[in-house]
Amino acid sequence: MIKKALGRVALVGLTMCGISTSTVMAQDSLFRSVIIGSNPKTIIAGVQSGGAPWTVERGSAVLNDDGKLHVTLRDLILPNLGNPGPVTSVSASLVCGGAGGTVVATTDPVPLSGDGNADIDAKISVPGPCFAPTVLVRAAGFNGNVLPQPGPWIAASGTTVPNGSQDKDGDGK
């Protein structure tokens, strides 16, 4: 009887510990999104997209509650070239207010490999509140020369619909 009661107490304690840990872990991330490529002639927060379409094989952006921004990019390329072309460095900008919002912070440039790979790790100042946050990946250097200010955005946080998964009239039926 005592062993059974102690077992229940231990189980409740472990369960509460797990709930507490998962709550803390969930609070660490303010924003998390996949990164997708850009299309020409698209303006977000006053920033024009690049003049050619870009694709990303795999990318993500995570912003923690202490302002740490981590962006991972794998195979960020111009599909017609199969590589990043002249873009040799990128930076990330946080936008608050969605497409019509404002760029509130931008990271320093980091190198973009010839395969289109980069990791951006930076601490930025995040205003509160930041409605409809968006992360823009911006061209920050061409042919080894870093720009004084980041250029057009070539990838951003967002989602895509897999081919064939949306119905023709968009009503979900």
PyMOL commands that set and color helices and strands:
alter all, ss='L'
color gray80, all
select helices_A, chain A and resi 2-28+98-100
alter helices_A, ss='H'
color red, helices_A
select strands_A, chain A and resi 29-37+43-44+47-48+55-64+68-77+87-96+102-106+110-111+118-123+134-142+145-146+153-157
alter strands_A, ss='S'
color yellow, strands_A
deselect
rebuild
show_as cartoon
